Amino acid sequence: MAPAAIDTTAPTPTVSATPQVQTQVTLGGKIIAITGANRGIGFGIAECCLVNGAEKIYSIDITQPGDEFQILSKRFPGRLFSATADVTKEDSIQAAVDTIISEAGALHGMVVNAGRTNHKSALDFTQAEIEALFNVNLFGAFYCARVAARAFIKLNIKGAIVFTASMASYRPNKRVPSTPYGASKAGVRNMTHTLAMEWAQYGIRVNSVSPGLVNTAMTYWVPQQPDWEQQLKYYGGFPRLAEVQELGGAYVYLLSDAASYTTSIDIPVNGVIGIC
């Protein structure tokens, strides 16, 4: 039997070029804006970004920088700046971002971190208190992300957006529940997934980080509870609150080009403590 004829007309399979992949977690050359970075969690994120090579960090905050911010600015001369804006007003955020791009020439990442909290029984919240939480935590987060995305698209930059969500978006804090706070942060996590889907066509990555209990001015009361040590033994995990700088690694990774195929995820940074 004669051997089967070989079809020489069939197209030769093409091998797609492997994209250039960044394997080092670094923020070298990146301009990053962080809302609410004059203090607290945002400040810790700013410090970690600077340590990991970010070219310039801009804190977008409604308050003025304090002494801690000034000390960090001297530690990283010419790399840490502040811009005043109200995150609940999109035009205010837009003006701040326009200024950043005018000064720095680009924007590569936006950490949507500004937030507020209020813990009380659901029946005791006033309408004003509920609206204040949602205006900053959810509506403001959406405005910041949208302003950043428009900037990335205009500049043709495959930028990264990282939201600060919360472990309260997964489950309530049994000791001091806050229905509006938890609901607003759950909205942030859902928004992360939806915006990641919408903006993938532009090469924009959208992720979030969910901190647990962090040592800031807003959690001063936690270790002061008379049964705090008993709580730690019951729930397990690391027997302390996180320091703000301990959250930074998650943000640095998500902002870096090493996370070029990472989008639509949330990273819990909770120390396994189950009280929130």
PyMOL commands that set and color helices and strands:
alter all, ss='L'
color gray80, all
select helices_A, chain A and resi 40-51+67-75+90-104+122-124+127-155+167-169+179-202+217-219+222-224+228-235+244-255+257-259
alter helices_A, ss='H'
color red, helices_A
select strands_A, chain A and resi 31-35+56-61+80-84+109-112+160-164+205-211+266-269
alter strands_A, ss='S'
color yellow, strands_A
deselect
rebuild
show_as cartoon
